[in-house]
Amino acid sequence: MKNFKSIKRVLEEVRQDSKSRFKQTREYIQHGNTSVMKHCIAVAYVSVMIANKLHIRVDKKSLIRGALLHDYFLYDWHEKGAGHQLHGFKHPYFALRNANRDFKLSDIEQNVILRHMFPLTPIPPKCREAWIVCMADKYCSTKETMYTVKKYANNAFHFVFG
């Protein structure tokens, strides 16, 4: 319960910041049919759970803020012909640019955002918080994608076999 309160408190700070465009993330789909907002909240929750379960000392606020802003790229990467071909490689840079413009970020938060796509992007995270968000992001992305794949496979099976 304490974890939910920490995440909710930081989420409210992020949403209510005068420059924040975090609410826009609900408009974009990340994996499967999961919005970027829901994905980022899930990554924040899983990140806190990993830190707690493994007894890793972290700056919890920076961990949560970094997780919430790790995909703050603010565009629909599924849009064909909109210049998003290398989204997996480029979006951490766009997310960091947007987050720096809209928020005052700590060094930890910047590293979380910039390095969450390791090893797809070749430079590894520098801090524990960034490693944890990197792992949590992979876990959440896989679950979100597989849920959708399973749902479509199940629908296709029923369509074909009745």
C-alpha positions as CSV (number, residue, x, y, z in Angstrom):
1,M,0.0,0.0,0.0
2,K,2.9,2.3,0.8
3,N,4.3,1.8,-2.7
4,F,1.0,2.9,-4.3
5,K,0.9,6.0,-2.2
6,S,4.5,6.9,-3.2
7,I,3.8,6.4,-6.8
8,K,0.4,8.3,-6.6
9,R,2.1,11.2,-4.9
10,V,4.9,11.5,-7.5
11,L,2.4,11.0,-10.3
12,E,0.2,13.8,-9.1
13,E,3.3,16.1,-8.9
14,V,4.2,15.2,-12.5
15,R,0.6,15.6,-13.7
16,Q,0.1,19.0,-12.0
17,D,3.4,20.6,-12.9
18,S,2.6,23.8,-14.8
19,K,4.6,22.7,-17.9
20,S,3.6,19.0,-17.8
21,R,2.2,17.3,-20.8
22,F,2.1,14.0,-19.1
23,K,-1.7,13.7,-19.6
24,Q,-1.1,13.6,-23.4
25,T,0.6,10.2,-22.9
26,R,-2.8,8.6,-22.4
27,E,-3.6,9.4,-26.1
28,Y,-0.7,7.3,-27.5
29,I,-0.5,3.5,-27.6
30,Q,2.8,2.0,-26.5
31,H,2.6,-1.9,-26.6
32,G,-0.4,-3.9,-27.8
33,N,-3.4,-1.8,-26.7
34,T,-1.7,-0.2,-23.6
35,S,-1.4,3.5,-23.5
36,V,2.0,5.2,-22.8
37,M,0.5,6.5,-19.6
38,K,-0.6,3.1,-18.3
39,H,2.7,1.6,-19.4
40,C,4.8,4.2,-17.5
41,I,2.7,3.8,-14.4
42,A,3.2,0.0,-14.6
43,V,6.9,0.5,-15.0
44,A,7.0,2.8,-12.0
45,Y,5.2,0.2,-9.9
46,V,7.3,-2.8,-11.0
47,S,10.5,-0.7,-10.5
48,V,9.5,0.0,-6.9
49,M,8.6,-3.7,-6.4
50,I,12.0,-4.8,-7.8
51,A,13.9,-2.4,-5.5
52,N,11.9,-3.5,-2.5
53,K,12.1,-7.3,-3.1
54,L,15.8,-7.2,-3.8
55,H,16.5,-4.7,-0.9
56,I,18.2,-2.3,-3.3
57,R,18.7,1.1,-1.9
58,V,17.5,3.7,-4.3
59,D,16.3,7.3,-4.5
60,K,12.7,6.3,-4.6
61,K,11.4,9.6,-5.9
62,S,13.9,9.7,-8.7
63,L,13.2,6.1,-9.5
64,I,9.5,6.8,-9.8
65,R,9.8,10.1,-11.7
66,G,12.3,8.5,-14.1
67,A,10.0,5.5,-14.7
68,L,7.0,7.8,-15.2
69,L,8.9,9.9,-17.7
70,H,11.0,7.2,-19.5
71,D,8.7,7.2,-22.5
72,Y,7.8,10.9,-22.5
73,F,8.3,11.2,-26.3
74,L,4.8,12.6,-27.0
75,Y,4.0,11.2,-30.4
76,D,2.4,8.1,-32.0
77,W,5.3,5.9,-33.1
78,H,2.9,3.6,-35.0
79,E,2.1,6.4,-37.5
80,K,3.5,5.3,-40.9
81,G,5.6,7.9,-42.8
82,A,5.9,10.2,-39.8
83,G,9.7,9.7,-39.3
84,H,9.4,7.2,-36.5
85,Q,11.2,4.3,-38.2
86,L,13.9,3.9,-35.6
87,H,11.7,4.7,-32.6
88,G,13.3,2.0,-30.4
89,F,16.7,3.6,-30.8
90,K,15.7,7.2,-30.8
91,H,12.8,7.7,-28.4
92,P,14.9,7.9,-25.2
93,Y,16.5,11.0,-26.6
94,F,13.2,12.5,-27.5
95,A,11.8,11.6,-24.1
96,L,14.8,13.2,-22.3
97,R,14.5,16.4,-24.4
98,N,10.8,16.7,-23.7
99,A,11.2,15.9,-20.0
100,N,14.1,18.4,-19.6
101,R,12.0,21.1,-21.3
102,D,9.0,20.4,-19.0
103,F,10.6,19.4,-15.7
104,K,13.7,20.0,-13.6
105,L,15.3,16.6,-13.6
106,S,18.0,15.1,-11.3
107,D,21.0,13.3,-12.8
108,I,19.4,10.0,-11.8
109,E,16.1,10.8,-13.6
110,Q,18.0,11.8,-16.7
111,N,20.0,8.6,-16.7
112,V,16.8,6.5,-16.2
113,I,15.2,8.2,-19.2
114,L,18.2,8.1,-21.5
115,R,19.4,4.5,-20.8
116,H,16.1,2.5,-20.3
117,M,16.5,0.9,-23.8
118,F,19.8,-0.8,-23.0
119,P,21.0,-3.0,-24.7
120,L,19.1,-1.8,-27.8
121,T,20.9,1.5,-27.2
122,P,24.6,0.5,-26.5
123,I,25.5,2.7,-23.5
124,P,24.5,1.0,-20.3
125,P,22.8,2.8,-17.3
126,K,25.1,4.4,-14.7
127,C,22.9,4.1,-11.6
128,R,20.8,1.5,-9.8
129,E,17.6,3.3,-10.5
130,A,18.3,3.3,-14.3
131,W,19.1,-0.5,-14.2
132,I,15.9,-1.2,-12.3
133,V,13.7,0.8,-14.7
134,C,15.5,-0.8,-17.7
135,M,14.5,-4.3,-16.3
136,A,11.0,-3.2,-15.3
137,D,10.4,-1.7,-18.8
138,K,11.4,-5.0,-20.4
139,Y,9.1,-7.0,-18.1
140,C,6.1,-4.7,-18.6
141,S,6.6,-4.4,-22.4
142,T,6.7,-8.2,-22.7
143,K,3.6,-8.6,-20.6
144,E,1.7,-5.9,-22.5
145,T,2.7,-7.3,-25.9
146,M,2.1,-10.9,-25.1
147,Y,-1.4,-10.1,-23.6
148,T,-2.4,-8.5,-26.9
149,V,-0.8,-11.3,-29.0
150,K,-2.6,-13.9,-26.9
151,K,-5.9,-12.1,-27.3
152,Y,-5.6,-11.8,-31.1
153,A,-4.5,-15.4,-31.4
154,N,-7.5,-16.5,-29.3
155,N,-9.8,-14.4,-31.5
156,A,-8.2,-15.8,-34.7
157,F,-8.6,-19.3,-33.4
158,H,-12.3,-18.8,-32.7
159,F,-12.8,-17.1,-36.1
160,V,-11.2,-20.0,-37.9
161,F,-12.6,-22.9,-35.8
162,G,-15.8,-21.4,-34.6
